[in-house]
Amino acid sequence: MALEPSPFRPDLLKGKAAVVTGGGTGIGRAVAEDLLRHGARVVIASRNLERLEETARELSPLGEISALACDISDPAQVKALAEGAAQKLGRVDILINNAAANFIRPSEALTSVRWRKIIDIVLSGTFYCTLEFGRRMLEAGSGRVVSLVAAYAWTGAPGLLPSAAAKAGVVAMTRTLGAEWAKRGVLVNAIAPGPIDVPQTREHLWPTPEMQEKVLSSIPLGRFGTEQDVSSLVLFLASELGRNVAGEVIVTDGGQSLGRGALDMLAELRAVRAKPKAA
């Protein structure tokens, strides 16, 4: 998706260096693009190096961007990512924890393998990245960490138990480190996007007009969010504009989390569809 003209000045992040996990597609790619457009040098990371390198080639006219493969659920790979990013960038000023995993399934049908997969990526992976990069930021006396979560971290959502539990952990981590690290110059915050209408969500979450209408009817603003709605908040929190924000979760969902009836119905419908049939 092509980003709209930015309301921020082009040199907002000049001289800054950023790492974006899950930066090859979707919101992560949009965030990487906006960081580049505003003067930052960027490393994008995910497990799929081929896709990352394609994204890096496409965004390279905007500025300095590199791709590094990393499975954030593996602390050894996260350490290697931090070392590789430091070699390419000199130091990292901004970390965007965007990598995630999710699926919809009735809670009683969950397996320990499925549970661990989501927890390992969303909660543990965010922890590994935040601590690995955060220690370096603390030594430098400055830095920004922004994690992507979801409003159902504090409301819950049928069929999304592992993700809701993991993201709730990230919210608690954000608030704890926000209070703990602010006095040492490192600001830790999070963003909770609502429904973003992109090809992946249309395919996996609302593949029919009926489902799409259910989601839209749950959003008081009456429209889906965009990737740029998220990336603009990242720019705010990653720059001096957000210098007085620490340990906060900013929701950008058109008011959906204030009244979740239709979203819950959609999740329940998809959970029932996904329920294994009896033999």
Backbone bond lengths (Angstrom), bond angles and torsions (degrees), N, CA, C in turn:
res aa  C-N    CA-C-N  psi(-1)  N-CA   C-N-CA  omega(-1)  CA-C   N-CA-C  phi
1 M - - - 1.451 - - 1.521 109.34 -
2 A 1.305 117.73 129.12 1.461 121.98 177.99 1.525 109.25 -72.87
3 L 1.309 116.98 132.20 1.448 121.21 179.57 1.521 110.23 -79.11
4 E 1.320 115.18 149.80 1.453 121.89 179.09 1.530 109.69 -77.24
5 P 1.334 117.51 164.76 1.468 119.58 173.57 1.524 110.44 -54.87
6 S 1.319 116.74 139.11 1.455 121.02 -173.73 1.526 111.89 -88.11
7 P 1.339 117.85 141.62 1.469 120.65 174.49 1.527 112.22 -80.41
8 F 1.342 117.31 -9.44 1.457 121.30 -179.36 1.529 110.70 -88.66
9 R 1.319 116.05 152.90 1.458 119.51 178.90 1.534 109.80 -68.05
10 P 1.318 119.01 144.99 1.467 122.40 -173.95 1.522 114.27 -60.24
11 D 1.335 117.77 -28.40 1.463 120.35 -177.09 1.528 112.46 -97.23
12 L 1.316 117.01 21.37 1.466 122.10 -175.84 1.523 112.01 -52.61
13 L 1.339 117.52 -39.67 1.466 121.98 -176.19 1.526 111.84 -118.11
14 K 1.324 116.88 25.73 1.459 120.54 -179.53 1.527 110.34 -58.52
15 G 1.338 115.62 131.60 1.451 120.87 179.63 1.511 114.29 86.61
16 K 1.339 118.41 -5.16 1.452 122.16 -179.74 1.530 110.55 -92.76
17 A 1.321 115.09 154.92 1.462 121.68 178.80 1.520 108.74 -125.92
18 A 1.334 116.03 136.21 1.462 120.58 -172.94 1.523 111.91 -132.91
19 V 1.326 115.29 149.35 1.464 123.03 171.20 1.513 107.93 -118.86
20 V 1.337 116.11 131.51 1.465 122.12 178.58 1.517 108.36 -120.99
21 T 1.335 117.87 113.53 1.460 119.62 174.93 1.525 108.97 -81.22
22 G 1.327 116.38 150.24 1.459 119.60 -173.72 1.509 111.12 61.60
23 G 1.340 116.06 36.10 1.459 120.58 -171.48 1.509 116.26 -88.87
24 G 1.329 118.15 4.76 1.456 119.63 -175.85 1.511 115.38 -84.10
25 T 1.326 117.31 -24.97 1.465 120.69 -175.50 1.528 110.03 -143.56
26 G 1.318 115.57 171.13 1.459 122.46 169.42 1.511 114.40 56.80
27 I 1.335 115.25 -138.02 1.456 121.18 -177.44 1.522 110.63 -60.87
28 G 1.332 117.16 -40.27 1.462 119.99 -179.38 1.507 112.65 -59.46
29 R 1.310 116.24 -42.20 1.465 120.02 177.73 1.532 110.54 -64.55
30 A 1.335 117.40 -44.05 1.464 120.55 179.66 1.522 110.97 -61.78
31 V 1.333 116.66 -39.72 1.456 120.51 177.85 1.533 110.54 -64.13
32 A 1.329 116.17 -45.45 1.468 119.72 178.27 1.526 110.60 -59.09
33 E 1.331 116.49 -43.11 1.465 120.39 179.89 1.526 110.98 -62.13
34 D 1.329 117.16 -44.56 1.461 119.85 -179.22 1.529 111.60 -67.50
35 L 1.309 117.49 -36.99 1.472 119.95 175.95 1.524 110.76 -61.27
36 L 1.325 116.01 -44.12 1.464 120.33 178.00 1.527 111.27 -62.48
37 R 1.318 115.66 -45.20 1.472 119.97 -177.83 1.524 112.55 -61.38
38 H 1.339 116.11 -19.78 1.460 119.67 -177.51 1.517 112.50 -112.31
39 G 1.347 115.49 24.05 1.451 120.39 166.42 1.505 117.47 99.02
40 A 1.338 119.06 -5.06 1.460 120.39 -178.66 1.522 111.17 -81.27
41 R 1.313 115.68 152.12 1.458 122.32 167.03 1.519 107.08 -93.55
42 V 1.327 117.01 141.47 1.458 120.08 -165.91 1.528 112.17 -133.24
43 V 1.330 115.30 139.31 1.459 123.06 165.70 1.520 107.26 -114.70
44 I 1.333 116.89 127.16 1.456 120.98 174.42 1.524 108.62 -105.00
45 A 1.328 116.15 145.74 1.457 120.48 -175.45 1.521 110.61 -139.86
46 S 1.322 115.74 144.72 1.464 123.36 170.51 1.515 107.05 -171.41
47 R 1.324 116.90 -177.57 1.460 119.80 179.81 1.514 112.38 -76.37
48 N 1.337 117.59 -25.80 1.458 122.24 -174.18 1.528 110.29 -94.08
49 L 1.337 116.82 90.89 1.459 120.63 -176.12 1.525 111.90 -64.88
50 E 1.316 117.62 -36.96 1.466 120.39 -179.15 1.522 111.02 -60.63
51 R 1.312 116.49 -45.72 1.469 120.13 178.90 1.528 110.57 -66.36
52 L 1.330 116.45 -39.62 1.465 120.20 178.59 1.525 111.38 -60.31
53 E 1.320 115.60 -45.96 1.460 119.28 -177.61 1.525 111.19 -65.50
54 E 1.332 116.95 -35.00 1.467 120.12 175.89 1.528 110.23 -63.88
55 T 1.333 116.42 -45.10 1.463 120.42 178.09 1.521 111.19 -61.96
56 A 1.342 116.01 -42.84 1.469 119.90 179.76 1.523 111.20 -61.37
57 R 1.338 116.83 -40.44 1.477 119.85 177.89 1.526 110.67 -63.12
58 E 1.322 116.03 -43.02 1.463 120.04 -177.10 1.532 111.85 -67.61
59 L 1.332 117.12 -33.10 1.462 120.40 -177.11 1.526 113.31 -93.88
60 S 1.323 117.65 -7.40 1.465 120.79 -175.07 1.534 114.37 -59.63
61 P 1.353 120.48 -29.04 1.469 117.84 176.64 1.529 113.69 -62.43
62 L 1.345 116.63 -18.03 1.462 119.97 -178.17 1.522 113.01 -84.58
63 G 1.341 116.94 -19.46 1.456 119.24 -177.20 1.511 111.73 161.24
64 E 1.323 116.38 -167.70 1.462 122.44 -176.56 1.530 110.39 -80.79
65 I 1.326 116.53 117.60 1.461 121.20 -179.08 1.519 109.21 -141.36
66 S 1.321 115.98 138.54 1.461 122.69 179.61 1.525 109.10 -130.67
67 A 1.333 115.91 158.99 1.464 122.28 179.93 1.521 109.90 -120.33
68 L 1.328 116.72 133.33 1.462 122.43 176.22 1.521 109.41 -133.60
69 A 1.323 116.55 129.81 1.460 120.57 178.64 1.521 109.66 -75.41
70 C 1.338 116.19 139.47 1.465 120.17 177.81 1.515 109.99 -163.15
71 D 1.332 116.03 130.77 1.460 122.49 167.98 1.516 105.76 -95.81
72 I 1.333 117.58 106.38 1.460 119.92 -172.11 1.522 112.93 -69.55
73 S 1.327 118.22 -11.04 1.463 119.80 176.46 1.520 112.27 -76.84
74 D 1.328 116.85 -6.27 1.458 123.24 179.86 1.529 108.59 -109.33
75 P 1.337 118.88 109.46 1.468 119.51 -176.79 1.520 113.94 -60.66
76 A 1.325 117.68 -30.17 1.464 119.71 177.95 1.524 110.63 -65.49
77 Q 1.350 116.83 -40.14 1.458 119.71 177.80 1.532 111.53 -68.90
78 V 1.327 116.91 -34.23 1.468 119.72 177.15 1.526 110.57 -65.28
79 K 1.319 116.56 -40.64 1.468 119.75 176.85 1.527 110.38 -61.88
80 A 1.346 116.10 -42.65 1.464 119.74 177.90 1.524 110.95 -63.81
81 L 1.339 117.23 -36.59 1.463 120.92 177.10 1.528 110.24 -62.49
82 A 1.320 116.49 -46.07 1.469 119.78 -179.58 1.523 110.88 -61.92
83 E 1.323 116.68 -40.85 1.464 120.12 179.28 1.527 111.04 -67.93
84 G 1.345 116.43 -41.39 1.459 120.26 178.64 1.515 112.05 -65.65
85 A 1.331 116.27 -40.46 1.465 120.00 178.69 1.517 110.78 -65.11
86 A 1.346 116.64 -39.04 1.460 119.98 178.77 1.524 110.94 -63.99
87 Q 1.341 116.80 -36.77 1.462 119.70 178.30 1.519 111.43 -66.07
88 K 1.333 116.13 -39.09 1.459 120.03 -177.66 1.519 113.00 -79.51
89 L 1.340 116.70 -34.82 1.457 120.36 -171.04 1.526 113.88 -108.38
90 G 1.328 116.75 -13.63 1.455 119.73 -174.67 1.505 111.21 89.71
91 R 1.345 116.19 -58.79 1.461 121.19 172.03 1.520 107.32 -153.80
92 V 1.313 117.09 159.85 1.464 122.03 -179.04 1.520 109.07 -109.43
93 D 1.325 115.75 121.04 1.464 121.79 179.24 1.520 112.84 -94.00
94 I 1.343 115.67 -26.35 1.472 120.85 -171.85 1.521 109.15 -134.45
95 L 1.326 117.27 128.82 1.463 122.71 172.82 1.518 108.74 -118.16
96 I 1.340 116.28 126.35 1.460 121.71 175.29 1.523 107.76 -110.97
97 N 1.331 116.41 110.27 1.470 122.11 177.48 1.528 108.64 -85.72
98 N 1.323 115.75 92.70 1.462 120.51 -176.59 1.528 112.79 -113.34
99 A 1.328 118.51 -21.81 1.466 120.64 -177.35 1.527 110.44 -59.13
100 A 1.326 116.50 138.34 1.468 120.33 -176.67 1.519 109.74 -155.69
101 A 1.320 115.00 173.78 1.461 122.70 173.59 1.514 107.01 -151.25
102 N 1.324 116.53 151.78 1.467 119.30 -176.12 1.517 109.52 -162.88
103 F 1.314 115.83 159.03 1.455 123.10 169.24 1.522 107.26 -162.66
104 I 1.302 116.38 160.50 1.465 121.57 178.66 1.526 108.52 -108.03
105 R 1.329 115.29 126.55 1.464 120.07 -178.71 1.526 109.03 -158.97
106 P 1.340 118.43 142.26 1.468 119.78 175.08 1.526 110.07 -57.37
107 S 1.318 116.96 138.12 1.458 120.20 -174.06 1.523 112.51 -59.17
108 E 1.333 117.31 -35.60 1.460 119.56 -178.89 1.527 112.60 -70.02
109 A 1.337 116.70 -13.89 1.466 120.52 179.07 1.527 112.34 -96.07
110 L 1.332 117.48 1.95 1.457 120.37 -179.19 1.525 111.30 -68.38
111 T 1.327 115.12 147.57 1.457 121.42 172.39 1.521 108.73 -113.14
112 S 1.324 116.80 162.05 1.457 120.23 178.98 1.526 110.95 -63.17
113 V 1.335 116.91 -32.52 1.462 120.69 179.30 1.524 110.51 -65.09
114 R 1.334 116.56 -47.12 1.470 120.53 179.21 1.529 110.88 -62.99
115 W 1.334 115.57 -42.80 1.462 119.93 179.67 1.521 110.42 -59.38
116 R 1.326 116.75 -50.81 1.459 120.80 -177.06 1.522 111.98 -62.65
117 K 1.333 116.93 -36.69 1.464 119.63 -178.67 1.523 111.10 -59.00
118 I 1.332 116.80 -47.21 1.466 120.45 -178.55 1.525 110.66 -69.37
119 I 1.326 116.78 -45.50 1.466 120.13 -179.68 1.527 110.60 -62.04
120 D 1.339 116.60 -42.24 1.471 120.53 -177.80 1.520 112.08 -62.84
121 I 1.332 117.05 -37.68 1.466 120.14 -178.44 1.528 111.17 -82.93
122 V 1.331 116.67 -54.59 1.467 120.49 -170.57 1.528 112.34 -73.79
123 L 1.321 117.57 -47.55 1.463 120.03 -176.91 1.525 112.25 -90.60
124 S 1.334 116.67 -57.84 1.464 118.91 -177.51 1.529 111.39 -64.96
125 G 1.340 116.93 -41.48 1.461 120.25 -180.00 1.523 112.04 -61.43
126 T 1.324 116.19 -42.12 1.464 119.80 177.31 1.523 110.29 -64.32
127 F 1.326 116.77 -39.62 1.461 120.92 177.06 1.524 111.14 -62.46
128 Y 1.337 117.04 -48.71 1.467 119.82 -179.16 1.529 111.29 -57.90
129 C 1.344 115.66 -46.74 1.469 119.46 -178.55 1.524 111.16 -65.59
130 T 1.315 116.31 -45.57 1.462 119.78 -177.52 1.517 111.25 -62.25
131 L 1.323 117.51 -43.08 1.468 119.53 -179.94 1.525 111.54 -70.54
132 E 1.327 117.75 -41.95 1.468 120.23 -176.96 1.524 111.19 -64.74
133 F 1.317 116.42 -47.55 1.463 119.59 178.83 1.528 110.98 -77.89
134 G 1.345 115.89 -34.60 1.457 120.01 -177.64 1.518 112.68 -62.76
135 R 1.318 117.53 -38.71 1.470 119.92 178.16 1.528 110.69 -59.70
136 R 1.321 115.66 -41.33 1.460 119.60 179.00 1.532 111.05 -66.36
137 M 1.336 116.08 -39.85 1.468 119.89 177.60 1.524 111.05 -63.87
138 L 1.332 116.92 -40.76 1.457 120.68 179.60 1.523 110.96 -62.49
139 E 1.322 116.26 -38.72 1.459 119.83 176.95 1.523 111.22 -63.94
140 A 1.337 116.18 -36.28 1.467 120.69 179.80 1.521 112.03 -79.38
141 G 1.332 116.89 -18.36 1.457 121.08 179.86 1.506 115.06 83.07
142 S 1.347 117.27 12.94 1.464 119.93 177.64 1.521 109.70 -162.53
143 G 1.328 115.86 157.12 1.459 120.59 176.96 1.511 111.16 161.62
144 R 1.324 114.43 164.90 1.459 121.90 178.42 1.528 108.82 -133.28
145 V 1.323 116.25 132.84 1.460 122.37 173.71 1.517 107.57 -123.39
146 V 1.327 116.78 125.76 1.470 121.86 178.24 1.521 107.95 -127.46
147 S 1.330 117.01 121.98 1.465 122.00 179.63 1.520 109.85 -109.79
148 L 1.326 115.61 144.85 1.460 121.47 177.26 1.522 108.90 -95.69
149 V 1.335 116.39 123.49 1.459 121.69 179.65 1.523 109.00 -124.71
150 A 1.326 118.23 -148.67 1.463 122.18 178.43 1.518 108.01 -157.46
151 A 1.326 116.30 150.89 1.464 119.80 -178.00 1.521 112.25 -62.39
152 Y 1.340 117.68 -25.34 1.467 117.83 179.69 1.525 112.05 -71.77
153 A 1.338 117.45 -1.12 1.460 120.10 172.28 1.522 111.02 -61.27
154 W 1.350 117.53 -31.55 1.460 119.61 179.52 1.524 113.12 -111.82
155 T 1.323 118.08 -6.74 1.469 119.41 176.21 1.519 112.04 -106.11
156 G 1.354 117.21 -23.48 1.458 120.57 -169.80 1.512 110.36 77.14
157 A 1.332 116.99 163.56 1.459 121.50 178.16 1.524 108.75 -158.23
158 P 1.340 118.16 127.87 1.465 120.56 -179.84 1.521 111.54 -56.19
159 G 1.319 116.26 134.03 1.458 121.41 177.56 1.511 114.83 84.84
160 L 1.339 117.36 -2.63 1.470 120.93 -176.13 1.528 111.28 -123.71
161 L 1.321 117.51 33.67 1.459 121.02 -173.41 1.524 114.28 -56.44
162 P 1.349 120.68 -51.76 1.472 118.44 -178.16 1.530 112.68 -61.61
163 S 1.329 116.40 -42.53 1.464 119.95 -179.92 1.521 111.23 -65.84
164 A 1.346 117.13 -43.27 1.468 120.39 179.62 1.521 110.69 -61.82
165 A 1.333 116.89 -43.06 1.466 120.47 179.60 1.522 110.82 -65.70
166 A 1.329 116.66 -42.81 1.465 120.39 -178.85 1.525 111.23 -65.65
167 K 1.324 116.37 -45.18 1.463 119.31 -178.25 1.530 111.25 -69.56
168 A 1.336 117.07 -31.27 1.464 119.57 173.94 1.525 109.72 -62.09
169 G 1.330 116.35 -38.49 1.456 120.14 175.65 1.513 112.23 -63.26
170 V 1.332 116.62 -39.47 1.467 119.90 178.39 1.526 110.72 -66.16
171 V 1.342 117.16 -37.55 1.464 119.89 176.58 1.525 110.24 -61.97
172 A 1.337 117.57 -45.10 1.457 120.88 178.47 1.528 111.04 -63.00
173 M 1.344 116.47 -39.49 1.458 121.08 177.25 1.527 110.54 -62.61
174 T 1.321 116.28 -43.30 1.460 121.59 -179.88 1.518 111.06 -60.49
175 R 1.314 116.49 -46.38 1.467 119.68 -177.70 1.525 111.07 -69.15
176 T 1.316 116.61 -38.65 1.462 119.87 179.47 1.523 111.69 -65.42
177 L 1.342 116.25 -50.98 1.463 119.58 -178.78 1.520 111.49 -71.12
178 G 1.338 116.57 -29.62 1.457 119.27 176.09 1.512 111.41 -58.30
179 A 1.344 115.94 -42.03 1.457 120.34 178.61 1.528 111.68 -76.48
180 E 1.333 116.45 -36.35 1.461 121.10 -174.35 1.522 113.50 -75.51
181 W 1.333 117.31 -36.76 1.463 120.98 -171.86 1.518 114.72 -100.62
182 A 1.325 118.35 -14.04 1.470 119.59 -174.20 1.524 111.98 -57.67
183 K 1.329 117.05 -42.86 1.466 119.78 -177.77 1.521 112.27 -67.96
184 R 1.346 116.53 -10.71 1.470 120.56 178.84 1.530 111.23 -105.91
185 G 1.343 116.49 11.56 1.451 121.30 171.49 1.514 116.08 92.70
186 V 1.333 117.84 1.92 1.465 121.07 -178.80 1.527 108.65 -110.77
187 L 1.334 116.29 117.95 1.457 122.19 -177.81 1.526 109.92 -99.75
188 V 1.317 116.04 124.82 1.469 122.65 -177.64 1.521 108.59 -116.21
189 N 1.332 117.12 121.44 1.455 122.37 -178.72 1.527 109.79 -141.73
190 A 1.314 116.32 176.78 1.462 121.22 179.93 1.520 110.10 -143.63
191 I 1.311 114.78 159.54 1.467 123.05 176.29 1.525 107.79 -126.11
192 A 1.319 116.03 135.67 1.463 121.26 178.93 1.528 109.30 -115.29
193 P 1.342 118.05 95.23 1.468 120.12 178.39 1.530 111.20 -73.79
194 G 1.323 114.62 150.30 1.452 119.86 169.19 1.519 109.59 -90.32
195 P 1.341 118.21 -158.13 1.465 120.65 -179.21 1.531 112.22 -62.27
196 I 1.330 115.45 125.67 1.461 122.10 176.83 1.528 106.92 -111.61
197 D 1.315 117.30 120.96 1.465 121.18 -175.08 1.524 110.34 -87.78
198 V 1.324 115.25 96.09 1.462 123.16 177.83 1.527 107.30 -131.12
199 P 1.334 118.77 167.56 1.470 119.53 -177.26 1.528 113.94 -52.63
200 Q 1.345 118.28 -38.25 1.459 120.07 -178.16 1.524 111.60 -65.47
201 T 1.346 117.40 -42.66 1.459 119.09 -179.30 1.523 110.95 -71.77
202 R 1.330 116.70 -35.50 1.468 118.25 177.12 1.519 111.06 -64.33
203 E 1.316 116.60 -33.86 1.466 120.02 -179.26 1.524 112.32 -75.47
204 H 1.336 116.51 -41.34 1.459 119.95 -170.17 1.531 114.54 -101.62
205 L 1.335 118.63 -28.30 1.459 119.75 -172.76 1.523 113.65 -109.85
206 W 1.327 118.43 -41.34 1.469 119.28 177.61 1.528 109.84 -135.44
207 P 1.341 116.83 71.36 1.463 121.09 -175.43 1.529 114.19 -75.06
208 T 1.325 118.31 -10.58 1.466 120.37 -179.54 1.532 109.51 -118.18
209 P 1.333 117.82 154.32 1.469 120.55 176.46 1.526 112.26 -56.60
210 E 1.329 117.20 -35.07 1.463 120.72 -179.91 1.531 110.70 -62.73
211 M 1.329 115.80 -46.16 1.462 119.43 179.67 1.525 111.27 -66.18
212 Q 1.330 116.12 -40.92 1.457 119.80 178.81 1.528 110.37 -60.54
213 E 1.320 117.30 -41.73 1.458 121.43 -179.32 1.529 111.09 -65.98
214 K 1.337 116.60 -36.71 1.464 120.13 177.59 1.528 110.58 -61.31
215 V 1.326 115.69 -43.48 1.460 118.91 -179.91 1.525 110.26 -66.70
216 L 1.322 117.23 -46.60 1.462 120.35 -179.45 1.528 111.76 -59.94
217 S 1.326 116.75 -37.72 1.459 119.79 -178.89 1.523 112.37 -67.76
218 S 1.339 116.67 -15.56 1.470 120.18 179.34 1.518 112.14 -90.65
219 I 1.340 118.02 -1.88 1.467 121.72 -176.03 1.529 108.64 -106.99
220 P 1.336 118.66 109.57 1.466 120.53 -178.71 1.526 113.43 -54.51
221 L 1.331 117.49 -34.88 1.465 119.85 -179.71 1.522 111.93 -70.59
222 G 1.339 117.30 -19.46 1.457 121.13 174.16 1.512 115.73 81.31
223 R 1.328 118.22 16.35 1.459 120.11 177.77 1.520 110.07 -147.58
224 F 1.330 115.50 155.35 1.450 120.47 172.88 1.527 109.42 -71.94
225 G 1.333 115.47 154.33 1.449 120.08 172.20 1.515 110.68 -77.02
226 T 1.320 115.36 169.70 1.458 121.38 176.57 1.528 108.76 -121.46
227 E 1.327 114.87 162.62 1.457 119.18 176.67 1.516 111.23 -60.32
228 Q 1.338 116.43 -33.34 1.461 119.69 -179.42 1.524 112.03 -70.97
229 D 1.332 117.97 -27.13 1.457 119.85 173.64 1.527 110.05 -57.77
230 V 1.325 115.52 -35.78 1.464 121.00 179.22 1.520 110.56 -78.81
231 S 1.326 117.41 -47.72 1.468 119.85 -175.54 1.524 111.49 -63.86
232 S 1.321 118.07 -31.49 1.469 120.02 177.93 1.525 111.13 -65.16
233 L 1.326 116.76 -37.22 1.463 119.85 176.16 1.521 111.03 -68.95
234 V 1.339 116.26 -35.76 1.463 119.53 175.53 1.526 109.81 -59.50
235 L 1.334 117.22 -45.66 1.459 120.74 179.26 1.525 111.37 -58.66
236 F 1.308 115.74 -41.95 1.466 120.16 179.38 1.531 110.69 -62.00
237 L 1.338 116.89 -50.05 1.456 120.35 -176.03 1.526 112.66 -71.88
238 A 1.336 116.81 -30.32 1.460 120.81 -177.16 1.525 112.75 -81.27
239 S 1.309 117.31 -13.15 1.462 121.47 -175.65 1.517 110.98 -107.25
240 E 1.332 115.60 -178.72 1.465 120.67 177.34 1.521 112.07 -67.10
241 L 1.328 117.52 -15.38 1.463 119.67 177.18 1.523 110.92 -61.81
242 G 1.334 117.32 -30.17 1.459 121.63 -178.94 1.514 113.41 -101.08
243 R 1.326 117.16 26.19 1.470 120.76 -172.53 1.523 113.83 -67.04
244 N 1.345 117.99 -14.58 1.467 120.13 -178.91 1.523 111.92 -109.24
245 V 1.337 116.83 18.06 1.471 121.10 -178.42 1.522 108.41 -113.94
246 A 1.322 117.01 124.53 1.465 121.37 -179.74 1.526 109.65 -146.78
247 G 1.328 115.72 131.40 1.459 120.91 176.52 1.518 114.31 71.15
248 E 1.323 117.25 24.37 1.460 120.94 -177.44 1.530 112.02 -105.15
249 V 1.329 115.41 156.72 1.463 122.67 171.79 1.521 107.13 -119.78
250 I 1.327 116.75 114.53 1.469 121.47 -179.48 1.525 108.43 -96.63
251 V 1.321 116.15 123.65 1.463 121.91 -178.95 1.521 109.90 -93.92
252 T 1.329 116.74 130.46 1.465 121.54 174.18 1.524 107.88 -128.43
253 D 1.336 115.30 86.70 1.468 120.09 -174.00 1.520 113.41 -140.52
254 G 1.341 117.05 16.93 1.459 119.81 179.20 1.511 113.71 64.30
255 G 1.337 117.35 19.80 1.463 121.25 179.50 1.515 114.47 89.47
256 Q 1.341 117.53 4.55 1.467 119.92 -173.94 1.524 113.19 -59.80
257 S 1.335 116.55 -39.94 1.460 119.02 -175.35 1.522 113.03 -67.77
258 L 1.340 117.48 -9.29 1.461 121.07 176.78 1.523 112.26 -82.15
259 G 1.328 116.85 -13.52 1.460 120.89 178.34 1.506 109.66 -158.32
260 R 1.347 117.21 97.94 1.456 121.48 -163.88 1.528 114.07 -102.24
261 G 1.326 118.82 16.03 1.453 119.88 -173.48 1.521 114.85 -54.18
262 A 1.333 117.28 -50.22 1.463 119.85 -176.15 1.521 111.37 -68.32
263 L 1.328 117.76 -36.99 1.457 120.20 179.13 1.526 110.41 -64.98
264 D 1.337 116.29 -41.28 1.457 119.37 178.01 1.528 110.82 -62.61
265 M 1.338 116.23 -40.92 1.467 119.13 178.81 1.526 110.80 -62.98
266 L 1.331 117.11 -40.45 1.454 121.36 178.96 1.529 110.64 -63.99
267 A 1.334 116.34 -45.17 1.456 119.67 179.74 1.520 110.79 -62.80
268 E 1.326 116.80 -41.15 1.462 120.12 179.00 1.524 110.90 -64.75
269 L 1.335 116.52 -41.15 1.455 120.32 179.20 1.516 110.90 -61.35
270 R 1.325 117.07 -46.46 1.459 120.61 -179.45 1.522 111.18 -69.18
271 A 1.343 117.22 -33.61 1.454 119.83 177.91 1.516 110.70 -65.52
272 V 1.338 116.16 -40.47 1.464 119.27 177.99 1.521 110.60 -65.47
273 R 1.335 116.22 -40.52 1.474 119.12 178.27 1.522 111.90 -62.95
274 A 1.333 115.96 -33.51 1.452 120.21 -176.72 1.525 113.00 -84.38
275 K 1.342 117.38 -9.45 1.458 121.13 -176.51 1.523 110.78 -63.25
276 P 1.344 117.22 127.55 1.476 119.34 -179.77 1.526 111.52 -57.84
277 K 1.306 116.29 137.89 1.461 120.95 178.84 1.530 110.25 -76.03
278 A 1.317 115.47 145.96 1.447 120.18 177.31 1.524 110.54 -67.42
279 A 1.309 116.31 142.48 1.467 120.76 -179.08 1.520 110.43 -66.91
